[in-house]
Amino acid sequence: MKYRSGETAPKTGNYKVLNKEGREVNSVYLNEGDTFPPTSCSNCYYVEG
């Protein structure tokens, strides 16, 4: 499932930041209920991983 900046993390864990080509550009660790932070590009999104 894809998550966007500003959405709430459904569970605690690592999330990869992927660009529109699906390449990993970063990762973050979030706790359940945390808000996904802004990404470095407008087309980037988060996935569990």
Phi and psi restraints in degrees (value plus and minus 20) as a CYANA .aco file:
   2 LYS   PHI    -115.8   -75.8
   2 LYS   PSI     120.7   160.7
   3 TYR   PHI    -144.1  -104.1
   3 TYR   PSI     129.1   169.1
   4 ARG   PHI    -134.9   -94.9
   4 ARG   PSI     140.1   180.1
   5 SER   PHI     -73.8   -33.8
   5 SER   PSI     117.6   157.6
   6 GLY   PHI      73.7   113.7
   6 GLY   PSI     -38.4     1.6
   7 GLU   PHI     -97.2   -57.2
   7 GLU   PSI     148.2   188.2
   8 THR   PHI    -118.6   -78.6
   8 THR   PSI     114.9   154.9
   9 ALA   PHI     -87.1   -47.1
   9 ALA   PSI     107.4   147.4
  10 PRO   PHI     -95.2   -55.2
  10 PRO   PSI     -43.2    -3.2
  11 LYS   PHI    -176.0  -136.0
  11 LYS   PSI     143.5   183.5
  12 THR   PHI     -92.7   -52.7
  12 THR   PSI     117.0   157.0
  13 GLY   PHI     138.1   178.1
  13 GLY   PSI    -195.8  -155.8
  14 ASN   PHI    -106.2   -66.2
  14 ASN   PSI     120.6   160.6
  15 TYR   PHI    -148.4  -108.4
  15 TYR   PSI     112.0   152.0
  16 LYS   PHI    -107.2   -67.2
  16 LYS   PSI     124.0   164.0
  17 VAL   PHI    -119.5   -79.5
  17 VAL   PSI     100.2   140.2
  18 LEU   PHI    -134.4   -94.4
  18 LEU   PSI     126.0   166.0
  19 ASN   PHI    -108.1   -68.1
  19 ASN   PSI    -199.8  -159.8
  20 LYS   PHI     -83.6   -43.6
  20 LYS   PSI     -40.4    -0.4
  21 GLU   PHI    -105.1   -65.1
  21 GLU   PSI     -24.6    15.4
  22 GLY   PHI      67.2   107.2
  22 GLY   PSI      -9.5    30.5
  23 ARG   PHI    -106.5   -66.5
  23 ARG   PSI     118.0   158.0
  24 GLU   PHI     -92.0   -52.0
  24 GLU   PSI     108.7   148.7
  25 VAL   PHI    -136.3   -96.3
  25 VAL   PSI     -33.2     6.8
  26 ASN   PHI    -192.8  -152.8
  26 ASN   PSI     155.4   195.4
  27 SER   PHI    -170.8  -130.8
  27 SER   PSI     135.6   175.6
  28 VAL   PHI    -159.4  -119.4
  28 VAL   PSI     134.7   174.7
  29 TYR   PHI    -128.7   -88.7
  29 TYR   PSI     105.8   145.8
  30 LEU   PHI    -147.5  -107.5
  30 LEU   PSI     127.9   167.9
  31 ASN   PHI    -109.9   -69.9
  31 ASN   PSI     133.7   173.7
  32 GLU   PHI     -73.2   -33.2
  32 GLU   PSI     110.1   150.1
  33 GLY   PHI      73.6   113.6
  33 GLY   PSI     -32.8     7.2
  34 ASP   PHI     -87.7   -47.7
  34 ASP   PSI     136.2   176.2
  35 THR   PHI    -113.0   -73.0
  35 THR   PSI     114.4   154.4
  36 PHE   PHI     -84.3   -44.3
  36 PHE   PSI     108.8   148.8
  37 PRO   PHI     -95.4   -55.4
  37 PRO   PSI     147.8   187.8
  38 PRO   PHI     -80.0   -40.0
  38 PRO   PSI     128.2   168.2
  39 THR   PHI    -120.6   -80.6
  39 THR   PSI     150.1   190.1
  40 SER   PHI     -97.9   -57.9
  40 SER   PSI     -31.7     8.3
  41 CYS   PHI    -160.0  -120.0
  41 CYS   PSI     133.6   173.6
  42 SER   PHI     -90.1   -50.1
  42 SER   PSI     -44.1    -4.1
  43 ASN   PHI    -116.6   -76.6
  43 ASN   PSI     -17.7    22.3
  44 CYS   PHI     -95.5   -55.5
  44 CYS   PSI     135.9   175.9
  45 TYR   PHI    -168.9  -128.9
  45 TYR   PSI     149.0   189.0
  46 TYR   PHI    -127.9   -87.9
  46 TYR   PSI     127.2   167.2
  47 VAL   PHI    -157.7  -117.7
  47 VAL   PSI     134.6   174.6
  48 GLU   PHI     -87.2   -47.2
  48 GLU   PSI     124.3   164.3
